[in-house]
Amino acid sequence: MDDAFVIVGASLAGAKAAEALRAEGHAGPVVLIGEEGERPYERPPLSKDYLLGRAGREKIFVHPADWYREHDVDLRLSTTVTAVDPAARTVALAGGERLGFARLLLATGSSPRRIPVPGGDAEHVLYLRRVEDSDRLRAAFRPGARVVIVGAGWIGLEAAAAARAADCEVTVLEAAELPLLRVLGREVAQVFADLHRAHGVDLRFGVQVAEIRPDAVLLGDGTAVPADAVVVGVGISPDTGLAEAAGLAVDNGVRTDEHLRTSHPDVFAAGDVANAFHPLYGRPIRVEHWANALNQPAVAARSMLGLDAVYDRVPYFFTDQYDLGMEYTGYAEPGGYDRVVFRGDVAGREFIAFWLAADGRVLAGMNVNVWDVVDPIRALCRSGRPVDAGRLADPAVPLTDLADGVS
Ligand SMILES: Cc1cc2nc3c(=O)[nH]c(=O)nc-3n(C[C@H](O)[C@H](O)[C@H](O)COP(=O)(O)OP(=O)(O)OC[C@H]3O[C@@H](n4cnc5c(N)ncnc54)[C@H](O)[C@@H]3O)c2cc1C
């Protein structure tokens, strides 16, 4: 099967790539290989509705079970790719089988970082990436259980909200001074701190975890925080092992150009694992979010087929915690913006925050419990033109007017 299009990683990016190849009319063999036992599913519900018990397992899948057979996609689950040989155009599977490929897509995603302290890898320490992890959290979130969450990033905070919904006593431990400080900056990070405190979470900032014991988390200052369950959410690392061993360019993910082609012409990458050159920003960026894994594969598939395609979407992600829903559009790096401008009611958690560059360009916007504004925010981010901060802050000025003015 040397004419096969092989996709390594059967999650959102891999499944969407298979879909896009067929949608583009590709008639040759498509092989989708994943080490998990479930067919491709989406991860956002694992820390939200699925974890909360509001959505069943049938809601999480990317495609119905029959879809793969109906579209002649050779889906190989519980199968690990152990090596890629770009020169020979083969992949090796655990068990010894080798598959030839004409084009290869790496959609291997990422894995939770382990916490490097004694007990960090113990059986009772919970990490959240796969559906079975979510099942374990749900079982541990019993009313009255003392749940300690290490890390106040998106996963940690969403897990905290789910644990509070299950009537657990929740403590969040974070080394920084605020949750999400690196991602959002001080002004907006405070909103999330206030939100969780208002819902009864014991937030402890500036603390170091020294050890995880079966019944407590030990802090650097000797304090023991009693725990019936410990959830660790301290970030993720892209799964670049195959690419590195294959000699592909790897730097904070698998490096690709704007067509999602790696340093080898027959090998492509998409989703969490890809550090792709972004024409809008003039450099590679790696995005660890759902919308990226949803949309990059269409571009990767076209590129694999030799068609022209460039990935230049403005990054986007979302979260839901308690009664707060938010969408973030754009890209503002830690320390890479000048100021934050708010429009709306911050204390009432119904507002839009804009991150501005020193020259007044909008780098990113985040709408909190305000809806149907992503299009104008995206237009503002894409335009690269300065916007008057006073008008941006004024809810009487329609965002579409501002976006029309700049786009
Ligand atoms: C709990 C949770 C909640 C999230 N919530 C949000 C959210 O609210 N908003 C948002 O924007 N994003 C969210 N995300 C992020 C989003 O889910 C990811 O960006 C997305 O899953 C990335 O998809 P992917 O296909 O690139 O990689 P992954 O989903 O990581 O999938 C990669 C797949 O490749 C497989 N694989 C890896 N190596 C091999 C190999 N050698 N052989 C075979 N298979 C292999 C893995 O087993 C895995 O199944 C969340 C993530 C998690 C875990």
The ligand as a Gaussian input file, in Angstrom:
#p B3LYP/6-31G(d) Opt

LIG

0 1
 C       -9.892000      17.808000      29.188000
 C       -9.612000      18.738000      28.050000
 C      -10.442000      19.833000      27.834000
 C      -10.203000      20.718000      26.784000
 N      -11.032000      21.782000      26.627000
 C      -10.792000      22.647000      25.627000
 C      -11.630000      23.796000      25.468000
 O      -12.543000      24.029000      26.240000
 N      -11.371000      24.637000      24.433000
 C      -10.358000      24.416000      23.553000
 O      -10.178000      25.209000      22.624000
 N       -9.546000      23.327000      23.683000
 C       -9.730000      22.448000      24.695000
 N       -8.913000      21.360000      24.847000
 C       -7.810000      21.153000      23.900000
 C       -8.216000      20.296000      22.686000
 O       -8.942000      19.188000      23.102000
 C       -6.959000      19.880000      21.932000
 O       -6.399000      21.035000      21.368000
 C       -7.257000      18.829000      20.858000
 O       -7.665000      17.626000      21.440000
 C       -6.015000      18.554000      20.005000
 O       -6.331000      17.571000      19.087000
 P       -5.212000      16.717000      18.339000
 O       -5.958000      15.765000      17.462000
 O       -4.214000      17.629000      17.744000
 O       -4.409000      15.942000      19.482000
 P       -4.887000      14.967000      20.650000
 O       -6.310000      15.236000      21.002000
 O       -3.854000      15.038000      21.705000
 O       -4.824000      13.522000      19.973000
 C       -3.640000      12.906000      19.553000
 C       -3.907000      11.429000      19.426000
 O       -2.758000      10.807000      18.865000
 C       -2.535000       9.590000      19.511000
 N       -1.111000       9.230000      19.354000
 C       -0.037000       9.925000      19.813000
 N        1.100000       9.281000      19.478000
 C        0.733000       8.169000      18.806000
 C        1.462000       7.092000      18.212000
 N        2.793000       7.047000      18.248000
 N        0.751000       6.097000      17.609000
 C       -0.599000       6.138000      17.558000
 N       -1.325000       7.140000      18.097000
 C       -0.678000       8.131000      18.715000
 C       -2.913000       9.896000      20.953000
 O       -3.171000       8.711000      21.656000
 C       -4.149000      10.747000      20.759000
 O       -5.318000       9.969000      20.697000
 C       -9.113000      20.474000      25.908000
 C       -8.269000      19.369000      26.124000
 C       -8.502000      18.521000      27.183000
 C       -7.596000      17.335000      27.427000

